[in-house]
Amino acid sequence: MTLEEQMIDIAKRAKTASRGLTTLSTDQKNRCLRAMADAIETNQEAIQSENAMDLEAGREMGLSSALLDRLELTETRISGMSQGLREVAELPDPVGRTLEERERPNGLKLRKVSTPIGVVVIIYESRPNVTADAAGLCLKSGNATVLRGGKEAIHSNQIIAKTMVGSAQDICPEFPLDAIQVVPTTDRQAIPLLLSLSEYIDLCMPRGGEGLIRAVADCSRVPVIKHYKGVCHVYVDREADLDAAAAIAVNAKTQRPGVCNAIETLLIDEGVHDDFAPRIAQLLWDHGVELRADAAFIQQVNGSLESRDSKLVQATETDWDAEYLDLILAVKMVDGVGGAIAHINQFGSGHSDTIVTTNDTTAERFLNEVDASTVYWNASTRFTDGAEFGMGAEIGISTDKIGARGPMGLEELTSYKWLGLGQGQIRE
């Protein structure tokens, strides 16, 4: 079987499985999820054995210590996968909800109800726990899923999926065998071949760095839900509570600098008291942050580059749209809320941005005019997360404007259809 034939076979079987999933009741889906959670814990030793093979191959490939850490399945992480599946089982079923009802003058009743999307391809890197998270969310929302992890996690991903499918079929014989599939090859050509099959695949969700996401979006013939990068901002208004502003900026940058909802740029109103610049600079330096600032901020800080051990440097134009994913922060003084909005809409990535102010009118303008999936008032951008939004689990974050936007939970993994209930009506 050629690689193309192999991808067609996987996609066809996934489409058939997606139709089989629509026949499962909420109770059946939940029992499958709980059985999967138990099986992952029971098979911990076998899962870690396969994971050890991936770790050894990763070391031979020269993966960094950070990537090896993301790849490793510790006892705690395996327990976390199981707990995540149990939590998904406790969430309301997103399928079959009545979204809208109306009755026409001729008596025709129309009902808009939520439905599964169908077949969802998820492409991701390194972390094999995504296999369980994504498959569990897709199962609860009635979608078949085709998983394409990185070559560094091939053994881990396969045994997790095998464990989940086997346990589900044991508890529920109606569970379709091909509802969860892992692409068995590490050949990179598998991705464009798979994503050319729009007659079988309904949606693709890449999870990873900007390079991976752009490559997937460029080659795909099926819809892709994505966010390329997280260039997030905190804007400190002239009427901000400066204690709150300092706390929010430090938290948004330093709590986890390597994630997409950490800020990459701090914007400060030129009307803010002169002492805020050196104050926030010192707080950020205390957390090991390098500041790449404009001349106005550097002048307010009033420190030489040498005395700060190069932790304060002149920003360049490329810093304003950079995603550092590190303890580096661009800082710029702006002319009021209008200047902040203009900067964000020009350089931001549409992910998450926040304003710190005590002025309701200023805040409302910022909330209305900033073009991003999530916009905050007096809160850290670090809350852009499915769990923090009360969604339970999250399958990703979207900065697209058509379809899902922001953190994506179970509801975002559904579509809808209209049901027309008549009594013999015909159109005149």
N, C-alpha and C positions, 0 to 999 in steps of 0.2 A: 504494500500500500504506500503510495507516495505521500508526501507531507500534505499536499493539497487535499487528497482523498481522506486523509486522517482528520483534517480539520472539518471537512464537510460532514464526515461521519459523527464527530463530536457534536457539531451544531444541530444536525438532524435529530440526534438522540435527545439533546437538550430541549428542542422544540416539542418533541413528543412527551417528554417528562413534564414540561410546563403545563401541558393540558391535563396530565394526570394529577398534578398538584391541585388544580381547581376543584377536584372532587373531594379533597380532604376537608374534614370539619375543623373548626377551631380546636376542639378537644384533641383530635388526632395530631394536629401540628404541635400542640403543646406537649403531648406525651412523647412525641418524637424528639423534641428539643431536650426534654428532661432525660430521656434515655441516652441521647448523645452526650450530655453533660456527665452522666454517670460513667459512660464507657470511656470517655477521655481520661477521667481520674483512674479508672480501673486499669487502663492500658498505659499508664504513665511510663512504666519501665520500657515498654516497646517504643513509645514515642520518643523518649530520650535517647534510646539506642540509635534510632534513625537520625535524630537531630545531631548526635555525636559524629555521624558520618558527614553531615553537612558542615559542621564546625571544622572538622579536619580538612575537608576540601577547601573551605574558606581560608584557612590558614595557608594552605598551599597556593591559593590564588593571590595571597597577599592582602586580604581584607584588613582594614584598619581595626583597631581594638573597639572602636565605637560600633562599627558594623557587625563585628563578631558578637558584641553584647546584644545588639538588636536581634541577632539570629538565634541566640541561645534560648532554649526552653527550660527554664528552671522549674523546680517544683511549684514555686509561687506563681509563675506565669501559666503553667498548666492548670493550676487551681483557678486562676483568673479566667481562663478560657471557659472552664466549666461553669463558673459563677455567671459569666456573661450570658451563656446560653440559658441558664435558669431564669435570669432576669428578663430575657426576651420572652420566655414562656409566660411570664407574669403580665406582660404588656397587653393592652387591648388589641384584638385582631383588627388590622387596618383594612381588611378586605370585606366588601359587602355593606359598607356604611352608606346610608342615604345622605347624599350631599345636598340635594335640592329636589323639591317637588313642585309641580305646577299642574293646573288643569286648564285646558283650552275651552273656549266657548262651545265647541262642538262635543264636549264631554271627554275628549281624549286626555288621559292622564299620563304625565311624563315624570319619570323619576331618574335622577342622576345618581349612580351608585359607583363606589370605588371598586376597582378590579386590579389584579396583578398586571405588571408590565409585560411579563412573558419570560424571555431569556436575557439574563444580565451577565455580561462578561466583566470580570474584575481583574485588572492588571496591577500588580503591586510588587514591591521590592522588600527583601530582607526578612521582615517580621512574619514568621509563620503563624502567629496567633491571629493574623488577619484572616487566615483560612477559615477558622472556626467562627470568628465574628461575622464575616461577610456571608458565609453560608447560612448561619443561623438567622440573620436578618432577612435574607432572601427567602428562606423557607417560611418564616412567619408571614411574610407578605405575599406568599404564593408564587414566588418566582423560581425558576430553575436557574442555577448559576454555573458558569464556566470560569474556573479560577486559573489565572496564569501568574504564578509567582516567579521570583527570580531564580536563576539557575543555582544560586548558592543555598536555596532552601527546598530543593526538589524532593528530597526524601522526607523531610518533615511535613511538607504540604500534602504529599500523597498519603502518608499514614494517618494524618488527621482526618482527611476526607474519607478514607476507607473506613476508619473507625466510626465516623458519624453516620455514613450510609448504612453500614452493617447493623449498627444498634437501632437505627430507625426502622429498618425492615424487620428486625426481630420483634419489635413492639407493635409495628403496624405494617402488615404485609402489603397494604395498598400503596405504601410509600414508593414512588418511582425510583428505580435503581440509578437512573441517570440525572436525577434532580440536582446532584452535586458532582461535578466533574473537575478534575485537575488536568490541565493540558500536560501530557506525559513527556513532552520533548522540551529541551532547552534551546532548540533552534529558534533564532530571532525571527526568521521568516514566518514562523507560525502565527505571529500577531497580525501582520497585514493580511494574511490569507484568511484568518478567522474573522477579521473585521470587514472583510469584503462580502461576507455572507448575510446581506441585509434581509434575505428572505427567511432566515432562521433566527438571527440575532436581533434583539430589539433595542439594546442599550449597552454602552460600554462605560465603565467607571475606572479610570486609571488613578492609582494612589502612589505618589512618589515625588521625585524632584521635578523641576520645571522641564528638564530635558526629556525625561520619560513622557510626561504629559503632552508636550508639544509633538513628540514623535508619534504618539498614539493618535492625537487629534488630526495630524496631517495625513495619516494613512487610512483612517477609518471611513467606511461608507455607511456606518450606522451612527446614530446620535451618541455624542460623548458628553458626559457631565464632568466638569473639571474646575479646578482653579490652578492657574499656572504658578502663582507664587503669592506670598502674603506680605505685601508692603503695607503694613498697618501704621496708623498714626495716633498720637495723642496731641491735642491742641489745648494749650493753656490760655484761656481768655483773660482779658484785663480785669474781669470781675470774678475771677476764680478764687475759691478757697485754696490758698497756696499750700497749706498743709495737706489737703486732700490731693491737690495736683501733684505734689512731690511723691506721695505714697502711690498714686495710680501710675505715674510714669515709671517709677522704680519697679513696681510689681509687673507692669506690662512688658518691660524689657528684660528683667533679670530672673523672674521666677523660673521660666524655662525658655531660654533664648533661642533654642534650636527648633521651635515649633512655629507653625504658620500663623498663629494668632498672637505672637509676640510682636511688639512694635519695632519698626525699623527707623522711624523718624519722629522726632519731638518738635512740635511747632509751638512757638511762644509769641504771644501778642507783644508788639513793641511797647504797649502801654503798661505791661506788667512791671512792678517795682524792680528797680535796678538790682536789688539784692537777691532776686530769685535765680538769676543765671548762675552766679557763683555757688549758691546753695544747692541747686539741683546738680550742678557739675560735681560738687564734692560728694554728694550722696551716690551718684552714679560711679564716680571713681572708687568710692569705698567698696563697690560691688564689682570692681575690675572692668568697668566699661570704658572702651575707647570712644571718644567723642569726635565726630567729623562735622565741624560746625562752620557756619558762615561767619564773615568778618564781624558782623554786628554782635553776635553772641560771644565771639572771642574777645572783643573789646570790653563787653560787660563783665566777663569773667576776670579780665585784667591779669592774666597769668601768661608767662612765657612758655613756649613749647618745651624747652629744656627742663624747666622746673617741674613740669608735669610728666616727665619721662615719656614724652610723645603720646600721652593719652588725650591730648587735645590737638587736633590737626585741622588744617583748612580743608573744607569740603570741596569736592569737585562736582561738576554737573552730573556725573554718573552715580554719585551717592544718593541722589534724591529718589531714584527708582530701584535702588539695590536691595536685594533680600540677603542680609548677612547671615542669618541663622546662627548668630554668634554674639558675643559681648561687644558689639560695635553698634553705635547709634548715630544717625545723622541728626543734626540740630539746626534749626533755622528760625530766625525772627521774622514775623509776618505782620502785615498791616491789618490788624483786626480779623474778625471772623470771615470777612469777605476774602482776605488774602489767604486764610487757612483753607477755605473751601476751594478756592481756585487752585492752590498747590495740590491738595489731595486729589481733586478730580483730574489734574494733569498727570501726576506721578504715581498715584495709588494704584493698587491692583484690584480694587473692588471687594476687598475681603472684610476688614473690620477697622473702624475709626471711631475715636471718642473725643468729646469736648468736655472740658472741665470749666464750669461757670456757675454763678449763682443767678444769672440773668435768664429768666424764662424765655423771653423773646429771642435772645441770641441763641439759646439752645434750640428752640424750635426751628430757627432758620438753618442751623447746622444739620439737624436731624432731617429736614426736608430736602436740603440741597446737596448734601454729600451723596455721591453715587457709589454705594457699597452694599454688600449683602447684609451687613450688620452695622448699625450706627448707634453709639452709646452716648449717654449724658451722665457724667460723673461716675464712671465705672471703667474698670480695666478691660482692655480688649481680650484678655485671657479667658473671658467667659464664653467666647464663641466656640462652643463645644456641645455635642449632643447631650451628654450627661448633665452638663451645667444648665442646659435649657430644659431639663426635665423630660427629655425624649427617651430616656433609658439608654439605649445603645445608639451609636452613630456609624454610618457607613462611609461618610466623607463630608467634605464641605464644598459647596458649589458657589462659584462667582458668576455663573451664567445667569441670564435674565429670562430665558425661556425655560419653563419647567421649574425644577427645584432650585432654590437659592438659599445659601447659608447652610447651617448644619443639616444633614440629611438623616432622618430617622425612618421609622417604618412607613409613615404616611407618604414620605417622599419617594418610596419604592412602589407606589401604586399609580395607576392611571384611573380612568373612569369610562363608563359607557352610559348611554341613555336607554331607559326602558320605556317603551310606549305601550300603554294598556288601553285598548279600545274595546268597542262593542259593535264593530262592523262599520266604523267611520270610513268614508272614502273622501278624497279631495275633489272638490268640484272644479 
